[in-house]
Amino acid sequence: MNSPVRRLGPLTALAALLLLFFAAPASAHTALTGSDPADGAEVAAPTRVTLTFNENVRSARIVIRPENSEAEVQRGAAELDGPKAVQAVKGTLPNGKYTVGYRVISADGHPVTGVLSFTVAGQDGASPEAAAPTTTGAVPPAAEEPAAEGGATRWIMVGAGLAAGAGVGLLFTMRRRR
């Protein structure tokens, strides 16, 4: 009466619950695929910074500043063109190394942040710290890590797995009492 097939039922249910519980959430979020100027490039003073992502973005904020300085050369909401975010640079950037911090909101609503750098060379003039700062709105720190993703989804999956496990356990308990 207690055939091997009947014993496989609870084991199959347990295996399915374990797979559900330990399944990694999908993480196909927006990623930077390129920039102009390129990360680490040495260039003449750019008139704009263009960031290209692997999918369209809903909003983008970009901060350009001299390396090792809190003085901002340019900041604000970038102009969007599908997967591209373009930040115009007002004035001419003096020689020196610059960092570009960005925070974009992807099409699925997840924030994506990052930092890249470029060096301006061959310009006559002062150091980057002498560039006039521009403020056009607050931007979160560029080096800030994005919030942990998948937290709520994981807890929903855990709850669903526990509920399914309790239901399967109750089903087998009731079948045995008959």
PyMOL commands that set and color helices and strands:
alter all, ss='L'
color gray80, all
select helices_A, chain A and resi 4-22+128-130+151-177
alter helices_A, ss='H'
color red, helices_A
select strands_A, chain A and resi 32-36+41-43+48-53+57-66+74-77+79-81+84-88+96-106+111-120
alter strands_A, ss='S'
color yellow, strands_A
deselect
rebuild
show_as cartoon
